[in-house]
Amino acid sequence: MKKPLIFIFMISLVSLISACGTEQENIKDVCEKPENDETLIENSVNPEGGDVMADNSIEKIDKPNRIITTDGEQIEDNDEISIRMSFNNEEIIVKIYDNPTSRDFLKLLPLTLQFEDYAATEKISYLPRNLSTDDAPRGFDPSKGDLTLYAPWANLAIFYKDHSYANGLISLGRIESGIEKLEEISEDFTVVIEKVE
């Protein structure tokens, strides 16, 4: 009577050990897989010519300068988007960052706004409406050349001097050229803002 029970116990033990071995191999396979899609793309090479063979990543590689906004509008990747701010026969060029607030700002363009000096540090102007603050940080520490939105007042602020951290301030972009032209203006001035095509 004891021999059949021992036999059944041995068979169960062998089955259990085999199952654990297989599970450990699967766990090892998962651990050895690359952590992100970029590594997968780099390691997925076509033997005939070196082209990438990752199904979900081809569109990203073929069209790196496009993004789809939340409302379905297709615009250029913000790495390539700049705006021109024209005033007093001068202009400054601002590179726009890729975030929900800056994308919403681009939808308002072209714009003509009246700017004024504020605290001898920034030039400000009030927008026709507030911009999206989705995924925005609580605040920002601006430096000379930053284009920002101050969300509580719905105003643009272009910093021509460094400033301390402020709650409600959201970075939209950075001036690439012409910041010195803002520093020279003391009175109110009109600015035409448009995308650089």
FENKAVEN-V332074 format. One record per backbone hydrogen bond with DSSP energy under -1.0 kcal/mol. NH is the residue of the N-H (numbers start at 0). CO is the residue of the C=O. If there is no record, write none. Layout:
BEGIN
[[NH | CO] [NH | CO]]
END
This chain:
BEGIN
[[4 | 0] [5 | 1] [6 | 2] [7 | 3] [8 | 4] [9 | 5] [10 | 6] [11 | 7] [12 | 8] [13 | 9] [14 | 10] [15 | 11] [16 | 12] [17 | 13] [18 | 14] [19 | 15] [20 | 16] [21 | 17] [22 | 18] [23 | 19] [24 | 20] [25 | 21] [26 | 22] [27 | 23] [28 | 24] [29 | 25] [30 | 26] [31 | 27] [32 | 29] [39 | 35] [40 | 36] [41 | 37] [42 | 38] [43 | 39] [44 | 42] [45 | 50] [49 | 45] [52 | 43] [60 | 56] [61 | 57] [62 | 58] [66 | 74] [68 | 72] [71 | 68] [74 | 66] [76 | 64] [79 | 76] [82 | 93] [83 | 193] [84 | 91] [85 | 191] [86 | 89] [89 | 86] [91 | 84] [92 | 176] [93 | 82] [94 | 173] [95 | 80] [96 | 171] [102 | 98] [103 | 99] [104 | 100] [105 | 101] [106 | 102] [107 | 104] [110 | 192] [112 | 190] [114 | 188] [115 | 123] [117 | 121] [120 | 117] [121 | 117] [122 | 157] [123 | 115] [124 | 155] [126 | 153] [135 | 132] [139 | 165] [144 | 158] [145 | 142] [146 | 172] [147 | 156] [148 | 169] [149 | 154] [150 | 167] [152 | 149] [153 | 149] [154 | 149] [155 | 124] [156 | 147] [157 | 122] [158 | 145] [159 | 120] [160 | 120] [162 | 141] [165 | 139] [167 | 137] [168 | 165] [169 | 148] [171 | 146] [172 | 146] [173 | 94] [174 | 144] [175 | 92] [176 | 92] [180 | 177] [181 | 178] [182 | 178] [183 | 179] [184 | 181] [188 | 114] [190 | 112] [191 | 85] [192 | 110] [193 | 83] [195 | 81]]
END
